[in-house]
Amino acid sequence: MSQPSLDLSAILCAHRRIAPFIRRTPLVRSPYLSAMSGAEVWLKLECQQPTGSFKVRGALNKVGMLSSEERSRGIVTGSAGNHGLGVAHAARSWGGMQALVYVPSTAPRAKVDKMRYLGATVRQQGSTYEDAHQGAEAYARETGTTYVSAYDDVDVIAGQGTVGLEIWSELPETDLLLAPVGGGGLIAGVAVVSKTIRPEGQVIGVQPQASPAALLSLRDGTAYDPYDHEPTIADGLAGGFGAIPFTIARALIDDILLASEADLRRAIYTLIDHEQLIVEASGAIAIAPLLSGDLDAAGKTVVCILTGGNLDTDLLRDILVEFA
């Protein structure tokens, strides 16, 4: 069997395909992060997508490539939240097909409610993303419904890679990209763009200490998916690092850094306090290495991808009380 591959032309096609249904999100300079790090720090605001997350890009590309027969059978996925929102939005955008989303009991209530508002049917399965994923895959096998992976699919990865196209078209001098890492779809896509356009540029992933699947996968030379993670407020990054993202990006990722739960909470508060941005932990993690000092970026042009804005209100309240 041939190895999965992805090139810039597929990502360019994906961008044209999904452009009518997404926002070209702002790329804004952060005076605070620039001053405290000695770098020129820019923020890619994927938290301002229609669903509040970059995940909509991959879902739109995958669903947009389905045949009319596949669309007639509907789509199904497993999600901790943001991917399910993307699939619901994609189903509505591409003609209103039926969308079923399996979620774990730990999925944030706000995200589940938004899926339903977008027209998706939501079913609860187990307490982890892996439980929901397995439930959705079983349903797809039994019914012939198309399963839309959150990250382990070349077409989904091509959609996520469109974030990189927008970054490098606006800021071609980017030296360093900081991308949140969970299943690996985003970092694989943007790494293909980065290393094609600017090979000397660095691509660094950031993931929770509670779920270091990407770090371990790249260290050991095998994809850890599923991965038995510890609890983390970065629910969208918890779990395994996909086999297809691993194959595509293992030689393109320069490093993986880890962030503690305290780092995540500080990152969320910093974006509220200094940038007036509401960003969930899975997106705010991109700035964590700059705040902690784990990364020396002085003198570089840095882009941090803020991947999602669907922050649970109870967690937001706790963080405001903690840092106020």
DAPEHU-V371931 format. One record per run of one state. SS is the DSSP state (h for helix, s for strand, l for the rest). FROM is the first residue (numbers start at 1). LEN is the number of residues. If there is no record, write none. Layout:
ss:SS from:FROM len:LEN
ss:SS from:FROM len:LEN
This chain:
ss:l from:1 len:7
ss:h from:8 len:14
ss:l from:22 len:5
ss:s from:27 len:3
ss:l from:30 len:1
ss:h from:31 len:7
ss:l from:38 len:2
ss:s from:40 len:6
ss:h from:46 len:3
ss:l from:49 len:4
ss:s from:53 len:1
ss:l from:54 len:1
ss:h from:55 len:10
ss:l from:65 len:3
ss:h from:68 len:5
ss:l from:73 len:2
ss:s from:75 len:5
ss:l from:80 len:2
ss:h from:82 len:12
ss:l from:94 len:5
ss:s from:99 len:5
ss:l from:104 len:5
ss:h from:109 len:9
ss:l from:118 len:3
ss:s from:121 len:4
ss:l from:125 len:4
ss:h from:129 len:15
ss:l from:144 len:2
ss:s from:146 len:2
ss:l from:148 len:6
ss:h from:154 len:17
ss:l from:171 len:5
ss:s from:176 len:5
ss:l from:181 len:4
ss:h from:185 len:13
ss:l from:198 len:4
ss:s from:202 len:7
ss:h from:209 len:3
ss:l from:212 len:1
ss:h from:213 len:8
ss:l from:221 len:14
ss:h from:235 len:3
ss:l from:238 len:5
ss:h from:243 len:7
ss:l from:250 len:5
ss:s from:255 len:5
ss:l from:260 len:1
ss:h from:261 len:15
ss:l from:276 len:5
ss:h from:281 len:12
ss:l from:293 len:8
ss:s from:301 len:6
ss:l from:307 len:1
ss:s from:308 len:1
ss:l from:309 len:4
ss:h from:313 len:11
ss:l from:324 len:1
